[in-house]
Amino acid sequence: LAGTRIICDRKFLLECKNSPAARTPPCCLPQTPGVTSLAQSSLVKLEELKERNESKEAMPGEQPQGQSL
């Protein structure tokens, strides 16, 4: 397989890091919590998990999948 190899020296790459274009996210970048946008705080996540567990426990007569008596 033939291809083009791009070779950049260390100094050039370090200069690119400080470029204004490198500090601006692309316009079509998807929002991924913790990666491209701020992550939810762990306290909020714990509250959500508690609510889910409480709602599952409030449903009588249903067993979680994969568990049997």
Buried (B, 14 or more C-beta within 10 A) or exposed (E): EEEEEEEEEEEEEEEEEEEEEEEEEEEEEEEEEEEEEEEEEEEEEEEEEEEEEEEEEEEEEEEEEEEEE
